[in-house]
Amino acid sequence: MIRTLVHRHLICFFRDRFAVFFSILGALILLGLYVLFLGKMQIDALSVQLPTESRPAVESFILNWVFSGIIISSSITVPLSALGILVEDRMQGRIKDFLVSPVSRTQLTISYLVASVIITMVILLLEVAVGSAGLAISGHRLPSLGGYLRLGVVLVLLTAVFSAIGAFMITLVSTQGGMSALSSLVGTLAGFLAGAYIPPIALPTMVVSVMNLFPFAPAAMLLRQSLVAPSLAEIGFPEDALREISVGYGLSAVSFGLEVTPALAVGIVAGWGLVLGGIALLRMRSVVR
C-alpha cells in the first residue's frame, strides 16, 4: 500500500510543472547571478595575485564552487516542494478519502516522506549529471570517481535530513497560502545560510560561526569537499593562502574557534535531521487527518 501511495505522490509532483520549476528556482537564481554578475568578480578577485596562466584553474574552482551551491540549494528547497503534495491533499480533503480506505495514518505519513526523498534524489542526480556534463564540455576540472562516490553518500545524507526538516516545516502551515510563503522564505534564505550566494570570506566571523551551528553550512562543506577541493588544489596557492581560501569558500569551517571536521559536520547535519524529523513524525500524525 505504501508503494502505491508513493507512486501516486510522485506522479502528482512531476505532473505539476510549476512545482518542479519552483523547487529549483533558488538554484536557477544562483546560476543566473554567477553567470551574469558575480562569477567574473570572484574569478578576478582570486586571480589578481596569481600568474596569468593560473586563471583557467581559478575559473574551474569558481565554477565547481557555484555547482556545489546549486546542489545544496536544491537539496534544501526540493524536499519542501515535494511535501507540498501533503498540504494540497489536506486542503482538498483527499487525506480523509485515503483514511476511509485500509490505510493507516502511519502508512500515509511514511508515503509522503519516502516520496519526498525519491523526488529530491532524482532532481539532485539530474543536476549533478547536467552540471558535470557542462563542466566537461567547457573543459573544466571534474571530481574523480572517488569524489563522485563520496558525493553520492553525501547526497543520500542530505536528502534524508532535509526531507525530515522539510516535514517539520510542513507541520507549521495549514493552508496553501502559508505553504507558498514558507517556500518563498526557505528559497530565499537557503542560499545565504549555506554560503552559496555569498562566500563565508565576505561575512563577519561571528556570523559564519553561528551559521556553522545550523545544518546548512556544514552540509555545503561536505558537498564542496567532494566537488570543489580537487579544482582548488590545482590553482597553486601557497599553503597558508590555500587554508584561508578553503575556509573562506566553505570547503572547511571554523565555529567559535573550533574546527568543523567532516565527522563533526555529519554529526551536526544528522543531529538536526534526527531532532526535527522526530518532532515532525509526532506532529504529522495530527496533520495527516
ABEGO torsion letter per residue (X at the ends): XAAAAAAAAAAAAAABAAAAAAAAAAAAAAAAAAAAAAAAAAAAAAAAABBAAAAAAAAAAAAAAAAAAAAAAAAAAAAAAAAAAAAAAAAAGAAAAAAABBBBAAAAAAAAAAAAAAAAAAAAAAAAAAAAAAAAAAGBBBBBAAAAAAAAAAAAAAAAAAAAAAAAAAAABABAAAAAAAAAAAAAAAAAAAGAABBAAABBAAAAAAAAABAAAAAAAAAAAAAAAAAAAAAGBBAAAAAAAAAAAGABBBBGGBBBBAAAAAAAAAAAAAAAAAAAAAAAAAABX
